[in-house]
Amino acid sequence: MARSSMSSGKLLRKLLDARDQRQDALSRAIGKGASATVFLSLNIPGIDKTPSGTAALFEWVLDQLSVIFPGIVTITRAADPLGPYAILAIDTDPVAVKERCISLEASQAAARLIDLDVYSAQGIQIDRSRLDLPRRRCLVCAQAAVECIRAKRHSIDEVIAKANELLAHFRT
């Protein structure tokens, strides 16, 4: 039992360290002065952040971003214990960028697993509430995702199964 706790503790430390490193990379990117900075990551539930299909989904999103935003520049592209991520810059109004990113996130079922955070040149996050849009929906039901997470409405196995179902289109 103690070994399991230690493994959980090590995993948690790795995840927290990865989150801190991502934040540092994002802060450096925002400091480069582009009108909008986009942080692309995947919302994959469970411990395995790269199940089959995630690499193809990630590439699809990058391709879509290059079509939607000609001139978008990749500043950072990496993978860590949280999965793949990229930081991109574009000299376009950040509100317009966020609106188009939200459309991309809603463009197909598996796109519900992507997360496109947009920041202004001043480092202000342009989020859904700033645009008077509702919060993201749960993968399993129609409620707001944050409410389901807080209330623990669904088992982790149920949420992982739904994510795997959504990734099926991207498996080769």
N, C-alpha and C positions, 0 to 999 in steps of 0.2 A: 504494500500500500504506500509506503513512504517513497519508493522508487517512482511510482505513478505520479505522486504529487510533485516530485522533483522534476520529472519529465514535463508535466504541465507547467511548472514554474519556468523551466527553461524555454518552452515554447512561447509562453506569455512574454518573457523578456525579449525573445527574438522578434516577436510581433510588435512590441512597443518600440524597440530599437529601430525596426524598419519604418514604423510610422514617423519617428523623429527624423530619420534620415530623409524620408520623403518630404517632410515639412521644410527641412534645411534646403533641399534642392529646389523646392517650389519658391522659397524666399529669395534664393539667388536668382532664379529665372525672372521673377517679378521685378527684381532690381535692374534688369537689363533694359527696361523701358518700353516694351511693346504695349500697344493700346489694350490688348487682351491676352491673358495667359490662360491656357486650357490645361487642366490636369485630368488625364484619362486614366481610369483604373477600372477594375472589374469588381462587382459585388458578388462574390462566390461564397455561399454559406459553408460552414464546416471547416475542418482543419486543412483539407486538401484544397488549396487555392488555384490549382491548375489541373482540374480533371479534363478528360478528353473533350476536345472542342473549344477550350478556352483560347488556345493559341490562334486558331482560325477566326474566332469571334474578334479577338484583339486586332488581328490584321485587317479584318473587314471594317472595323471602326476607323482604323488609321486611313484606309483607302477612302472611306466615305468622307472623312474630314478633309482629305486633300481635294476631293471633288467639290464639296460644299464651300470650302475656303481656299480658293487658289491663292498661292503665296504663303500658306501656313508653313511654319518652320518648326521642325522637331529640335528642341533644345536638349532634352534628355529622354532616353529610352532605356529601360532596365527592368529587371525582375528581382524580387526579394521574397522573403517568406510570406508576404501578403499577396504575391502574384505579380503579373506584369503591370507596368505603368509607363506613361509617357507624359512629358511636359512639352507643350507646343505654344508657339507665339504667333500672333496675327495682329496686324495694324488695322483693326476694324472695331467699331463701337462694341464694347463688352456686353451691353444689353442685347444687341442684335445677335452677337455670337451665342449668348445663352439661349435665346429664343430658338435659334437653329439647332443648337445642341439638344434641347428638349424635344424638338421634332425628331431628331435622329434617335434619341432614347425611346421614342414611342413608335418608331417606324416598323418594327417587327417584334415578335414575341421575345426572342433571345436578347434583343436590345435592352430589355428590362434589367439585364445583368450588367450593363455598362453604367459607369458613373462619369459624367463630364462636368467637372467643376470649373467655373469661369471666374477669373479675377481681373479687376481693372488695373491700370498702371500704378494706382495708389495702393494696391493690395487688398482692395475691398472685394469680398466674394459677392458675385451676382447670383443669388439663389432664387428658388421658386417663389418664396414669400415676397421677395422684392418685386417680383412680376405679378403678384396677386394670383398665383397659381396654387392649386392644392398640392399637398405633400405626395411623394411617390407612393404608389399602391403596393401592398404586400404581394409577394410572389404567389401565395397560396389562395388568398381571398381578396375581396374588394376593399378592405379597410386600409387606412393609412399604415404603411410599413412600420413606422416608428411606434404606433400604438400596439400592433401585434407583437413587436419585439418586447416592449415593456410589459405587456400583459402575458407574455409567453403563451399565446393562443395556439401555436403550432409547435410540434416537436421538431427538433433539429433534423431528424431523419426525413420528416415530411417536407421541410423546406429544401433540403439537399436533393431529394427526389424530384421536386419541381424544377430546381435549377438544372439538374441533369436532363430532364425532359426538354427544357428550353434549349439546351446545348446540342440536342440530337441533330438538328439541322446543320451544325458546324462540324460534325464528326465525319471523318473520311473512311 
